[in-house]
Amino acid sequence: MPALLPPPRTGHRLPDPERLTRREDGERLHALLWRPGPGWRMASSAVLGGGIGERAWVLNAQVAHGYRRTDPARHLAALAHAAGARGPGVGLMTAADVSACARAHDGGADAVVTAGISVRGWAAAPGDGVPGAAPPGTINIVAAVPVALSDAALVNAVMTATEAKVQALLDAGLDCSGTPTDAVCVAARAPQAGGDAHAFAGPRSEWGARLARAVHRAVRSALPAPG
């Protein structure tokens, strides 16, 4: 299990992720852990800590190919706790090697992306989805803006990040909108007492545009080389 980590850092930007390594299922697996400190609200599609709320940390954990556990939220919570994370957090997982993450910045917006695209396709493909048929979470996006966003703007930011991901995939010449199990987490500062939160985070808003450019560059950098 991961060793205890140094005290979390605070500030108005998402800190660099802390890198963890563990042995599990006979494999050497990696994880990334952000502990930005108090005062952050996050919107996420993650299996652990999804939805909208105040969160103290984000874990992006690599799992073995052919992952078959039926309690992924409990698994992620145990990994985060063993690494010293406390309080509510967000946990994502992926079969991709998260040590090969890519990071990009734009005007204060940050994005960190891990990507594996061996299983990919179009969102509106015909037929019904088959739960568990693909490795979990192959394109994971963790992004942040150093300003407060309303609930609606946080949802808008998740949409913007997803649109930027699809644009990056198409720009890379890939015929897909993503993988069946992509996940995203967008963090924003919690509003100060009596302060205003930004009401918009679409791609033409001030912070949405910055977020989109950061996510686009990070996804492009994270995609495996053709071959």
N, C-alpha and C positions, 0 to 999 in steps of 0.2 A: 504494500500500500504506500501511497505518497507520504513523504516526511512532512512534518509541520513546517510552515512557511513563515517568513518574516512578517511583521505587522503590515496591514494593508496601507496603501498610500491614498491620500485624498487629493482633490483638486477639481478643476473644472473640465478636465479632459479624461477620457478613458485611458488608464495607465497601460503600459506594455503588459501583455499577458505573462503570467508566471508559468513556466514549463514543468510538467510533471511526467514521471515515467513509472510504470508498474508492470508486474508480471501477472498475466491473467489468461486462462485457457491455453496455457503453453506458449503464449506470445508476449513479446515486449511491446507494450502499448503506451501511447502518449496522451497527454491532455493539456489543455490550456485553461488557466484560471485567472479571471479578472476579479480584483477586490477593490473597487474604486472608492469605497468608503460610503458614509451616509449621504442622503440628499439626492438620490437618483430614483427616477421612476422608469419602468421598462414596459414595453409591449412586446410580446413574444408568442410564437406558435410552438414553443418548446414543450416537450413531454413533461418536464418538471418546471414549475413556476411560470407556466404560460398564462396568457391573459395580460391584464394591465395592473400594475401595482408597484409599490416601493420594493426594491430588491437591492441586496447588499453585495451580490457576487454573480458571476456568470461562469459556468464550466462548460467547455466543449471537449468531450471525451471521445477518444478513439476506442472502438470495440472491435472484437474479432469478426472477420467475415463469417457469415452464417450464424450470426448472433441469434440465439433462441430463447433468451430469458423473457419471461412474461411480466416482469416487474421493473421495467426500465427506470421509472421515476425513483423507486426505492434504491436501485443500483446507483444512479447518479447522485442521489442524496448521500449515500454512504461514501462514495468517492470524494465528494466535496467536504464532508465532515472530517474524513481522515486527513484531508489536506489543510485543515484548520479553518475552513469557511464556516461562518456562523450566521444565523438569522435566515430570512427568506432569500432565495436566489433562483437563478434560471439554470437549467441543465439541458444541454444538447448532446447528441451523440452522432457518430458517423463511423463508417468503416474505412474512410480515407485516413491517411497519415496526417494528423493535425500538426506535426512538427514542421510540415511544409506549408505553413500558413503564409498568407500575403496580406500586407497592410498598406493602406493609402489614406491620405489626408487631403482635405480641401477646405480652406478658410475656417478651420476650427472643427469641422466634421471629421470623424474618424470611422474607418471600416476595417475589420479583420475578417478574412474569408479563408475557409478550408474547402477544398473541392475535390471530389472524385466523381467521374462522369461515366463510368463503365455501364451503368444502367441509367438511361435518360430517354426522354420523349417529349411529346406535346401534352399540355394540360388537358386539352379537349379531345384526347384520343378516343376512338370508339371502344366500347366494351366496358365492363365493370372492373374496378380495381380489385386486386387480390391482396389483402392484408398480409404482411410478412413475406411477400414474394421477392422483395428487394432489400439490399443492405440498408440499414437505417441512416438517415440524415447525411446524404453524400455532398450536398452543397450547404454549408452552414455560414450564415452571415451574422456577425456581431458588429453593430454600428452605434455611434453616439453623437449627439450634438450637445454643446455646452450651454444650452438655453432651456427654459421651461416650455413644454408643449401641453396643450389641452389633450384630453382623452381622444377627441376626434382627430387632432393633429398627429397624435401618436399612431393611431390606426392609419392615417394618411401617410405617415413616414414609412410604415411597413409596406404599404402599397408602392411607394416611391422606390424603396430599396429593391423590391421584387421586380419592378419594371426595369430598373437599372441592371439587375442580374440578367434578365432576358436579353436586353440590348447587348450586354457584354458577350453572351453566348452566341448571339447572331453575328456580332462583329468578329468573333473568333472563327466563324464559318461552321458552327455546329447547328445541326438541324433539330433543335429542341428548345423547349421553354424552361427546362430544368430536369431534375430527377424526381422520382415519385415520392421522395421523402425529405426534400429540402426543408430547412428550418431557418428562422430569422429572429433576431432579438435587436430591438432599437431602444437605446437608453437616452433619456433626457433629464435635465436637472429638475428636481422637484420645485414647484413654485415657492417663492419666499412669502412670508406672511404679508398679505395685502398686495402682493406683486401680480403682474399680469403674465399669462402664458401665451405663447404664440398660437394662433388659431388655425394656421395652415402649415402643411409640410408637403404639399404637392411639388412636382418637379420644377414648377416655375416660381415657387415661393423662395424667399431668401435662403432658408435653411434646408428646404427640400432639395433645391438645386445643388447645394454643396454636398448634401448627403448622397444624392444620386451620382455625382461625379466621383466621390470617394468610393462608393460601392462598385461602380463600373470599373474603375481602375483596379481595385482589389480583386474582383472576380477575374478580370482578364489576366492578372498576374498569377492567380492561384490555379488557373486551369492547367491541367497536365499538357506537356508538349505533345504535338501531334506525332503519331507514329505507332 
